[in-house]
Amino acid sequence: MDDASPPLQIDREIDTRGLNCPLPILKAKKALNDMQSGQLLKVVATDPGSLRDFEAFARQTGHGLVDQQTVGAEFIHVLRRR
């Protein structure tokens, strides 16, 4: 059993599997615009470039990049709405 921090309370999840840059970022941006400050957005992507793209997106927009994971061929990003 893993004693890591409790699972994140995801407020919204979007599936961008099969989409390439810049579509995962654009869909995340649209979803974040409809969310409240502090809420968490989970993005599931298959574009390997999305790891770098979401790091840059968070830096440029001020949204928090809470977590990034690679699970098999999928890349999971969790953003906190600023």
Phi and psi in radians as a Rosetta constraint file:
Dihedral C 1 N 2 CA 2 C 2 CIRCULARHARMONIC -1.575 0.35
Dihedral N 2 CA 2 C 2 N 3 CIRCULARHARMONIC 2.242 0.35
Dihedral C 2 N 3 CA 3 C 3 CIRCULARHARMONIC -1.691 0.35
Dihedral N 3 CA 3 C 3 N 4 CIRCULARHARMONIC 0.490 0.35
Dihedral C 3 N 4 CA 4 C 4 CIRCULARHARMONIC -1.174 0.35
Dihedral N 4 CA 4 C 4 N 5 CIRCULARHARMONIC 3.111 0.35
Dihedral C 4 N 5 CA 5 C 5 CIRCULARHARMONIC -1.036 0.35
Dihedral N 5 CA 5 C 5 N 6 CIRCULARHARMONIC 2.757 0.35
Dihedral C 5 N 6 CA 6 C 6 CIRCULARHARMONIC -1.080 0.35
Dihedral N 6 CA 6 C 6 N 7 CIRCULARHARMONIC 2.731 0.35
Dihedral C 6 N 7 CA 7 C 7 CIRCULARHARMONIC -1.043 0.35
Dihedral N 7 CA 7 C 7 N 8 CIRCULARHARMONIC 2.571 0.35
Dihedral C 7 N 8 CA 8 C 8 CIRCULARHARMONIC -1.207 0.35
Dihedral N 8 CA 8 C 8 N 9 CIRCULARHARMONIC 2.509 0.35
Dihedral C 8 N 9 CA 9 C 9 CIRCULARHARMONIC -1.523 0.35
Dihedral N 9 CA 9 C 9 N 10 CIRCULARHARMONIC 1.641 0.35
Dihedral C 9 N 10 CA 10 C 10 CIRCULARHARMONIC -1.332 0.35
Dihedral N 10 CA 10 C 10 N 11 CIRCULARHARMONIC 2.243 0.35
Dihedral C 10 N 11 CA 11 C 11 CIRCULARHARMONIC -1.569 0.35
Dihedral N 11 CA 11 C 11 N 12 CIRCULARHARMONIC -0.510 0.35
Dihedral C 11 N 12 CA 12 C 12 CIRCULARHARMONIC -2.670 0.35
Dihedral N 12 CA 12 C 12 N 13 CIRCULARHARMONIC 2.533 0.35
Dihedral C 12 N 13 CA 13 C 13 CIRCULARHARMONIC -2.286 0.35
Dihedral N 13 CA 13 C 13 N 14 CIRCULARHARMONIC 2.374 0.35
Dihedral C 13 N 14 CA 14 C 14 CIRCULARHARMONIC -2.168 0.35
Dihedral N 14 CA 14 C 14 N 15 CIRCULARHARMONIC 2.556 0.35
Dihedral C 14 N 15 CA 15 C 15 CIRCULARHARMONIC -1.879 0.35
Dihedral N 15 CA 15 C 15 N 16 CIRCULARHARMONIC 1.976 0.35
Dihedral C 15 N 16 CA 16 C 16 CIRCULARHARMONIC -2.008 0.35
Dihedral N 16 CA 16 C 16 N 17 CIRCULARHARMONIC 0.405 0.35
Dihedral C 16 N 17 CA 17 C 17 CIRCULARHARMONIC -1.018 0.35
Dihedral N 17 CA 17 C 17 N 18 CIRCULARHARMONIC 2.378 0.35
Dihedral C 17 N 18 CA 18 C 18 CIRCULARHARMONIC 1.514 0.35
Dihedral N 18 CA 18 C 18 N 19 CIRCULARHARMONIC -0.140 0.35
Dihedral C 18 N 19 CA 19 C 19 CIRCULARHARMONIC -1.722 0.35
Dihedral N 19 CA 19 C 19 N 20 CIRCULARHARMONIC 2.487 0.35
Dihedral C 19 N 20 CA 20 C 20 CIRCULARHARMONIC -1.901 0.35
Dihedral N 20 CA 20 C 20 N 21 CIRCULARHARMONIC 2.839 0.35
Dihedral C 20 N 21 CA 21 C 21 CIRCULARHARMONIC -0.849 0.35
Dihedral N 21 CA 21 C 21 N 22 CIRCULARHARMONIC 2.357 0.35
Dihedral C 21 N 22 CA 22 C 22 CIRCULARHARMONIC -1.742 0.35
Dihedral N 22 CA 22 C 22 N 23 CIRCULARHARMONIC 0.225 0.35
Dihedral C 22 N 23 CA 23 C 23 CIRCULARHARMONIC -1.054 0.35
Dihedral N 23 CA 23 C 23 N 24 CIRCULARHARMONIC -0.756 0.35
Dihedral C 23 N 24 CA 24 C 24 CIRCULARHARMONIC -1.029 0.35
Dihedral N 24 CA 24 C 24 N 25 CIRCULARHARMONIC -0.686 0.35
Dihedral C 24 N 25 CA 25 C 25 CIRCULARHARMONIC -1.159 0.35
Dihedral N 25 CA 25 C 25 N 26 CIRCULARHARMONIC -0.779 0.35
Dihedral C 25 N 26 CA 26 C 26 CIRCULARHARMONIC -1.092 0.35
Dihedral N 26 CA 26 C 26 N 27 CIRCULARHARMONIC -0.720 0.35
Dihedral C 26 N 27 CA 27 C 27 CIRCULARHARMONIC -1.172 0.35
Dihedral N 27 CA 27 C 27 N 28 CIRCULARHARMONIC -0.669 0.35
Dihedral C 27 N 28 CA 28 C 28 CIRCULARHARMONIC -1.133 0.35
Dihedral N 28 CA 28 C 28 N 29 CIRCULARHARMONIC -0.752 0.35
Dihedral C 28 N 29 CA 29 C 29 CIRCULARHARMONIC -1.041 0.35
Dihedral N 29 CA 29 C 29 N 30 CIRCULARHARMONIC -0.784 0.35
Dihedral C 29 N 30 CA 30 C 30 CIRCULARHARMONIC -1.097 0.35
Dihedral N 30 CA 30 C 30 N 31 CIRCULARHARMONIC -0.759 0.35
Dihedral C 30 N 31 CA 31 C 31 CIRCULARHARMONIC -1.136 0.35
Dihedral N 31 CA 31 C 31 N 32 CIRCULARHARMONIC -0.751 0.35
Dihedral C 31 N 32 CA 32 C 32 CIRCULARHARMONIC -1.095 0.35
Dihedral N 32 CA 32 C 32 N 33 CIRCULARHARMONIC -0.611 0.35
Dihedral C 32 N 33 CA 33 C 33 CIRCULARHARMONIC -1.077 0.35
Dihedral N 33 CA 33 C 33 N 34 CIRCULARHARMONIC -0.459 0.35
Dihedral C 33 N 34 CA 34 C 34 CIRCULARHARMONIC -1.646 0.35
Dihedral N 34 CA 34 C 34 N 35 CIRCULARHARMONIC 0.102 0.35
Dihedral C 34 N 35 CA 35 C 35 CIRCULARHARMONIC -1.907 0.35
Dihedral N 35 CA 35 C 35 N 36 CIRCULARHARMONIC 2.858 0.35
Dihedral C 35 N 36 CA 36 C 36 CIRCULARHARMONIC -1.521 0.35
Dihedral N 36 CA 36 C 36 N 37 CIRCULARHARMONIC 2.694 0.35
Dihedral C 36 N 37 CA 37 C 37 CIRCULARHARMONIC -0.978 0.35
Dihedral N 37 CA 37 C 37 N 38 CIRCULARHARMONIC 2.330 0.35
Dihedral C 37 N 38 CA 38 C 38 CIRCULARHARMONIC 1.615 0.35
Dihedral N 38 CA 38 C 38 N 39 CIRCULARHARMONIC -0.258 0.35
Dihedral C 38 N 39 CA 39 C 39 CIRCULARHARMONIC -1.285 0.35
Dihedral N 39 CA 39 C 39 N 40 CIRCULARHARMONIC 2.722 0.35
Dihedral C 39 N 40 CA 40 C 40 CIRCULARHARMONIC -1.858 0.35
Dihedral N 40 CA 40 C 40 N 41 CIRCULARHARMONIC 2.361 0.35
Dihedral C 40 N 41 CA 41 C 41 CIRCULARHARMONIC -2.015 0.35
Dihedral N 41 CA 41 C 41 N 42 CIRCULARHARMONIC 2.233 0.35
Dihedral C 41 N 42 CA 42 C 42 CIRCULARHARMONIC -1.828 0.35
Dihedral N 42 CA 42 C 42 N 43 CIRCULARHARMONIC 2.246 0.35
Dihedral C 42 N 43 CA 43 C 43 CIRCULARHARMONIC -2.055 0.35
Dihedral N 43 CA 43 C 43 N 44 CIRCULARHARMONIC 2.194 0.35
Dihedral C 43 N 44 CA 44 C 44 CIRCULARHARMONIC -1.852 0.35
Dihedral N 44 CA 44 C 44 N 45 CIRCULARHARMONIC 2.125 0.35
Dihedral C 44 N 45 CA 45 C 45 CIRCULARHARMONIC -2.275 0.35
Dihedral N 45 CA 45 C 45 N 46 CIRCULARHARMONIC 2.819 0.35
Dihedral C 45 N 46 CA 46 C 46 CIRCULARHARMONIC -2.050 0.35
Dihedral N 46 CA 46 C 46 N 47 CIRCULARHARMONIC -0.024 0.35
Dihedral C 46 N 47 CA 47 C 47 CIRCULARHARMONIC -1.444 0.35
Dihedral N 47 CA 47 C 47 N 48 CIRCULARHARMONIC 2.007 0.35
Dihedral C 47 N 48 CA 48 C 48 CIRCULARHARMONIC -1.012 0.35
Dihedral N 48 CA 48 C 48 N 49 CIRCULARHARMONIC -0.509 0.35
Dihedral C 48 N 49 CA 49 C 49 CIRCULARHARMONIC -1.199 0.35
Dihedral N 49 CA 49 C 49 N 50 CIRCULARHARMONIC -0.225 0.35
Dihedral C 49 N 50 CA 50 C 50 CIRCULARHARMONIC -1.150 0.35
Dihedral N 50 CA 50 C 50 N 51 CIRCULARHARMONIC -0.470 0.35
Dihedral C 50 N 51 CA 51 C 51 CIRCULARHARMONIC -1.015 0.35
Dihedral N 51 CA 51 C 51 N 52 CIRCULARHARMONIC -0.902 0.35
Dihedral C 51 N 52 CA 52 C 52 CIRCULARHARMONIC -1.190 0.35
Dihedral N 52 CA 52 C 52 N 53 CIRCULARHARMONIC -0.718 0.35
Dihedral C 52 N 53 CA 53 C 53 CIRCULARHARMONIC -1.056 0.35
Dihedral N 53 CA 53 C 53 N 54 CIRCULARHARMONIC -0.760 0.35
Dihedral C 53 N 54 CA 54 C 54 CIRCULARHARMONIC -1.260 0.35
Dihedral N 54 CA 54 C 54 N 55 CIRCULARHARMONIC -0.538 0.35
Dihedral C 54 N 55 CA 55 C 55 CIRCULARHARMONIC -1.087 0.35
Dihedral N 55 CA 55 C 55 N 56 CIRCULARHARMONIC -0.810 0.35
Dihedral C 55 N 56 CA 56 C 56 CIRCULARHARMONIC -1.148 0.35
Dihedral N 56 CA 56 C 56 N 57 CIRCULARHARMONIC -0.729 0.35
Dihedral C 56 N 57 CA 57 C 57 CIRCULARHARMONIC -1.036 0.35
Dihedral N 57 CA 57 C 57 N 58 CIRCULARHARMONIC -0.795 0.35
Dihedral C 57 N 58 CA 58 C 58 CIRCULARHARMONIC -1.105 0.35
Dihedral N 58 CA 58 C 58 N 59 CIRCULARHARMONIC -0.762 0.35
Dihedral C 58 N 59 CA 59 C 59 CIRCULARHARMONIC -1.052 0.35
Dihedral N 59 CA 59 C 59 N 60 CIRCULARHARMONIC -0.762 0.35
Dihedral C 59 N 60 CA 60 C 60 CIRCULARHARMONIC -1.316 0.35
Dihedral N 60 CA 60 C 60 N 61 CIRCULARHARMONIC -0.513 0.35
Dihedral C 60 N 61 CA 61 C 61 CIRCULARHARMONIC -1.783 0.35
Dihedral N 61 CA 61 C 61 N 62 CIRCULARHARMONIC -0.325 0.35
Dihedral C 61 N 62 CA 62 C 62 CIRCULARHARMONIC 1.526 0.35
Dihedral N 62 CA 62 C 62 N 63 CIRCULARHARMONIC -0.011 0.35
Dihedral C 62 N 63 CA 63 C 63 CIRCULARHARMONIC -1.273 0.35
Dihedral N 63 CA 63 C 63 N 64 CIRCULARHARMONIC 2.605 0.35
Dihedral C 63 N 64 CA 64 C 64 CIRCULARHARMONIC -1.471 0.35
Dihedral N 64 CA 64 C 64 N 65 CIRCULARHARMONIC 2.355 0.35
Dihedral C 64 N 65 CA 65 C 65 CIRCULARHARMONIC -1.695 0.35
Dihedral N 65 CA 65 C 65 N 66 CIRCULARHARMONIC 1.725 0.35
Dihedral C 65 N 66 CA 66 C 66 CIRCULARHARMONIC -1.380 0.35
Dihedral N 66 CA 66 C 66 N 67 CIRCULARHARMONIC -0.634 0.35
Dihedral C 66 N 67 CA 67 C 67 CIRCULARHARMONIC -2.763 0.35
Dihedral N 67 CA 67 C 67 N 68 CIRCULARHARMONIC 2.560 0.35
Dihedral C 67 N 68 CA 68 C 68 CIRCULARHARMONIC -2.417 0.35
Dihedral N 68 CA 68 C 68 N 69 CIRCULARHARMONIC 2.325 0.35
Dihedral C 68 N 69 CA 69 C 69 CIRCULARHARMONIC -2.416 0.35
Dihedral N 69 CA 69 C 69 N 70 CIRCULARHARMONIC 2.610 0.35
Dihedral C 69 N 70 CA 70 C 70 CIRCULARHARMONIC -1.946 0.35
Dihedral N 70 CA 70 C 70 N 71 CIRCULARHARMONIC 2.105 0.35
Dihedral C 70 N 71 CA 71 C 71 CIRCULARHARMONIC -2.156 0.35
Dihedral N 71 CA 71 C 71 N 72 CIRCULARHARMONIC 1.780 0.35
Dihedral C 71 N 72 CA 72 C 72 CIRCULARHARMONIC 1.107 0.35
Dihedral N 72 CA 72 C 72 N 73 CIRCULARHARMONIC -2.162 0.35
Dihedral C 72 N 73 CA 73 C 73 CIRCULARHARMONIC -1.671 0.35
Dihedral N 73 CA 73 C 73 N 74 CIRCULARHARMONIC 0.185 0.35
Dihedral C 73 N 74 CA 74 C 74 CIRCULARHARMONIC -1.950 0.35
Dihedral N 74 CA 74 C 74 N 75 CIRCULARHARMONIC 2.592 0.35
Dihedral C 74 N 75 CA 75 C 75 CIRCULARHARMONIC -2.064 0.35
Dihedral N 75 CA 75 C 75 N 76 CIRCULARHARMONIC 2.175 0.35
Dihedral C 75 N 76 CA 76 C 76 CIRCULARHARMONIC -1.957 0.35
Dihedral N 76 CA 76 C 76 N 77 CIRCULARHARMONIC 2.222 0.35
Dihedral C 76 N 77 CA 77 C 77 CIRCULARHARMONIC -2.126 0.35
Dihedral N 77 CA 77 C 77 N 78 CIRCULARHARMONIC 2.383 0.35
Dihedral C 77 N 78 CA 78 C 78 CIRCULARHARMONIC -2.128 0.35
Dihedral N 78 CA 78 C 78 N 79 CIRCULARHARMONIC 2.118 0.35
Dihedral C 78 N 79 CA 79 C 79 CIRCULARHARMONIC -1.981 0.35
Dihedral N 79 CA 79 C 79 N 80 CIRCULARHARMONIC 2.468 0.35
Dihedral C 79 N 80 CA 80 C 80 CIRCULARHARMONIC -1.812 0.35
Dihedral N 80 CA 80 C 80 N 81 CIRCULARHARMONIC 2.162 0.35
Dihedral C 80 N 81 CA 81 C 81 CIRCULARHARMONIC -1.098 0.35
Dihedral N 81 CA 81 C 81 N 82 CIRCULARHARMONIC 2.293 0.35
